[in-house]
Amino acid sequence: MTDSSLTKWTGRDDGPGPEHARWHNRIQAVDSTQPGVALLGFASDEGVRRNQGRVGAAQGPAAIRAALGSFAVHHDLGLYDAGDIDVVENDLDGAQQRYGNALAELLSQNHVTVGLGGGHEITWASYLGVRAAYPDARLGIINLDAHFDNRPGAQATSGTSFAQIMEAEADRNTLVSTMGVAEASNTADLFNRARQAGIGWMTDDRWIIYPGEAGRAVALLLEQADVVYLTIDLDVLPAAVAPGVSAPAAYGVPLPLVSAVIDHVAASGKLVHADIAELNPTLDVDGRTAAVAARLVDRLTSAARARTW
């Protein structure tokens, strides 16, 4: 299905039996007949390079798997690894389309999918897969990010995905909300573009001061959407929590607030796909960001428990 074969998983081994289960001894190749949680990596930093960011995010999927391997498993859901899609010879558009095709196939098998980035150019790739799998659904997209990623451009970058999505969805009543926007990191032009495109937002400081308002905004989107795609750019978190990103946050949103949104979305039963973006292991400190990313992936498995197959 994918460019890279199933990664060899490793981790702590406390013995046989479900009472000792960890991700590394539960994960397996995709089973098309048994739905569960399927991971799909996007080993790319071509979009970050084009966006003048610090490269290294292509190593993100491997770092997340390495951090996740020893996490204990407390459920009997199927855990699958569909491998990685790689960018070959700087062909980002081709890799995004291959990722979308692979994701649509996993979704057609009724898996809840989690994307492992890679730069935030994974968002356009994820959108292609979700829309292909749910062509007639009213789509809701929640972007937890310090940036709108709605820059105009002649070519795709890590900062153009939402401009691409809103253009593709121009004739649909699609719901998009960006939470954690840092005013200092987004120009007035980007705020105007978000307003004109119908992208809702909440700034990082307002989210912290008014968490109840954030919860109501998420609840409204969940109520109105048929299916939901959640994308989490790790640079929404404070730099002390997530230093291993291209653009560490000077302010950032505390991890418990980000986790609360994940839990809210997962509990709705409408979450079909989520991804984690912008992990750059070459910039990480003591594997701190990779561990946070792995914890978020593990938390997202609750989405499958809310699903009725």
Buried (B, 14 or more C-beta within 10 A) or exposed (E): BBBBEBBEBEBEEEEEEEEEBBBBBBBBEBEBEBBBBBBBBBBBBBBBBBBEBBBBBBBBBBBBBBBBBBBBBEBEBBBBBBBBBBBEEEEBBEBBBBBBBBBBBBBEBBBBBBBBBBBBBBBBBBBBBBBBBBEEBEBBBBBBBBBBBBBEEEEBBBBBBBBBBBEBBEEEEBBBBBBBBBBEBBEEEBBEBBEEBEBBBBBBBBBBEEBEEBBEBBEBBBEEBEBBBBBBBBBBBBBEBBBBBBBBBEBBBBBEBBEBBBBBBBBBBBBBBBBBBBBBBBBBEEBBBBBBBBBBBBBBBBBBEBBEE
